[in-house]
Amino acid sequence: MSTAKLMDLRNYLHSTLSLEDIVWLVEELKKYVREDSKPKPYTIEELHARIAQSERDFEEGRFYTDAEVFSDLNN
């Protein structure tokens, strides 16, 4: 949604809702944003797939040693 349309919506809500209703809506939207920003847990299948990929990466030499990681962190 464009900024202009969002501003129109805000102005419409401001002109039609009471202060109490606006406060309620703000609190409800905050809950929605907090819930949406929580990390989603992996499924067992996703975990197994990630482990399998990591094992393939290791076998094919796609990994960093501790020294390489710490060297990159210090630079």
Number of C-alpha atoms within 10 A of each C-alpha: 5 7 8 9 10 11 11 12 12 11 11 11 14 13 9 10 12 11 10 8 13 14 12 12 14 11 12 11 12 12 11 11 11 9 11 10 8 8 7 8 8 10 9 9 9 11 12 12 12 13 12 12 12 14 13 12 12 12 10 9 9 10 12 10 8 9 9 10 11 11 10 9 8 6 5
